[in-house]
Amino acid sequence: MVKTSAYTLEGTVKKFENAYNSLIDNNMQEYASILNDIEDELGKTIAKYPEDDELKEFFTGFESFLKDKKAGEVIDEKDRISKFLSEIKQIVHWRKVDMSSGKDLQFKDYRSLRGKTGIRG
């Protein structure tokens, strides 16, 4: 199973931060535009990494939020965007931890990459 890289998702985190800031500043036109950008970006990322169940679940919740918003339901947008921002930051953080620990490497450590002479290559 291939997961989306934490570094790939950092752009999405930045967009969520921008959306939250636009909402706080009451700049609704920019806020709506950023939400559409996030939806497009996440959709493309999920299409590229279809086995990433954690990101799919996140995207499903975000799509539900957007549908509620478009349907005109009364929702606390500031709270919901804040929760999405926190959740995506957690995903990125733990994926960076996994990457730095070597958990996702196909080898136990880099020593197995050495050639016959003991030099990597």
PLY file of the C-alpha trace (Angstrom):
ply
format ascii 1.0
element vertex 121
property float x
property float y
property float z
element edge 120
property int vertex1
property int vertex2
end_header
0.00 0.00 0.00
1.38 3.37 -1.02
0.46 6.34 1.13
0.62 9.95 0.09
3.86 11.55 1.24
3.69 14.00 4.13
5.53 16.49 1.97
2.88 16.18 -0.74
0.19 16.99 1.84
1.98 20.05 3.22
0.54 22.17 0.39
-2.93 21.09 1.45
-2.16 22.06 5.05
-1.12 25.52 3.86
-4.38 25.87 1.91
-6.41 24.89 4.97
-4.54 27.53 6.98
-5.31 30.10 4.28
-8.98 29.07 4.26
-9.19 29.42 8.02
-7.54 32.84 7.91
-9.88 34.00 5.13
-12.86 32.85 7.15
-11.61 34.72 10.23
-11.03 37.84 8.11
-14.56 37.43 6.70
-13.22 37.29 3.13
-15.88 34.86 1.91
-15.02 35.03 -1.80
-11.39 34.02 -1.17
-12.56 31.42 1.37
-14.88 29.76 -1.17
-12.15 29.78 -3.81
-9.66 28.13 -1.46
-12.19 25.44 -0.48
-12.65 24.60 -4.17
-8.88 24.43 -4.61
-8.59 22.08 -1.62
-11.35 19.85 -2.98
-9.65 19.66 -6.40
-6.21 19.02 -4.91
-7.41 16.29 -2.55
-9.42 14.68 -5.35
-6.34 14.54 -7.59
-4.19 13.21 -4.75
-6.68 10.44 -3.97
-6.87 9.54 -7.66
-3.08 9.23 -7.67
-2.94 7.25 -4.38
-6.15 5.15 -4.35
-4.90 2.84 -1.59
-4.50 5.65 0.96
-7.52 4.84 3.13
-6.73 7.43 5.80
-6.71 10.24 3.25
-9.87 8.87 1.61
-11.65 8.99 4.95
-10.47 12.56 5.51
-11.64 13.56 2.02
-15.04 11.94 2.56
-15.54 14.04 5.70
-14.43 17.17 3.86
-16.80 16.46 0.96
-19.63 15.98 3.45
-18.81 19.38 4.94
-18.88 20.98 1.48
-22.24 19.34 0.66
-23.71 20.61 3.93
-22.36 24.07 3.18
-23.78 24.10 -0.37
-27.13 22.80 0.88
-27.37 25.85 3.10
-27.37 23.93 6.36
-26.42 25.89 9.43
-22.95 24.71 10.37
-20.19 26.20 12.44
-17.71 26.60 9.61
-14.94 28.05 11.75
-15.03 25.04 14.07
-15.23 22.52 11.24
-12.37 24.08 9.25
-10.30 24.21 12.44
-10.93 20.48 12.99
-10.00 19.65 9.39
-6.82 21.71 9.73
-5.90 19.92 12.95
-6.63 16.51 11.45
-4.56 17.07 8.29
-1.69 18.42 10.39
-1.78 15.23 12.48
-1.74 13.07 9.37
1.28 14.97 8.02
3.09 14.82 11.37
2.69 11.07 11.80
3.65 10.37 8.21
6.85 12.36 8.70
7.56 10.33 11.84
6.98 7.09 9.91
9.24 8.26 7.10
12.05 9.32 9.43
11.92 6.03 11.34
12.37 4.07 8.13
9.16 2.17 8.77
8.04 2.57 5.17
11.35 1.48 3.64
11.44 -1.84 1.87
14.77 -2.57 3.57
15.33 -2.78 7.34
18.22 -0.36 7.04
20.53 1.10 4.47
23.26 -1.49 5.11
21.36 -3.94 2.93
21.90 -1.59 -0.01
25.68 -2.07 0.07
27.37 -3.77 -2.82
29.96 -6.54 -2.51
32.70 -4.08 -1.67
30.78 -2.58 1.23
30.07 0.66 -0.60
26.52 1.58 -1.37
25.72 1.31 -4.95
0 1
1 2
2 3
3 4
4 5
5 6
6 7
7 8
8 9
9 10
10 11
11 12
12 13
13 14
14 15
15 16
16 17
17 18
18 19
19 20
20 21
21 22
22 23
23 24
24 25
25 26
26 27
27 28
28 29
29 30
30 31
31 32
32 33
33 34
34 35
35 36
36 37
37 38
38 39
39 40
40 41
41 42
42 43
43 44
44 45
45 46
46 47
47 48
48 49
49 50
50 51
51 52
52 53
53 54
54 55
55 56
56 57
57 58
58 59
59 60
60 61
61 62
62 63
63 64
64 65
65 66
66 67
67 68
68 69
69 70
70 71
71 72
72 73
73 74
74 75
75 76
76 77
77 78
78 79
79 80
80 81
81 82
82 83
83 84
84 85
85 86
86 87
87 88
88 89
89 90
90 91
91 92
92 93
93 94
94 95
95 96
96 97
97 98
98 99
99 100
100 101
101 102
102 103
103 104
104 105
105 106
106 107
107 108
108 109
109 110
110 111
111 112
112 113
113 114
114 115
115 116
116 117
117 118
118 119
119 120
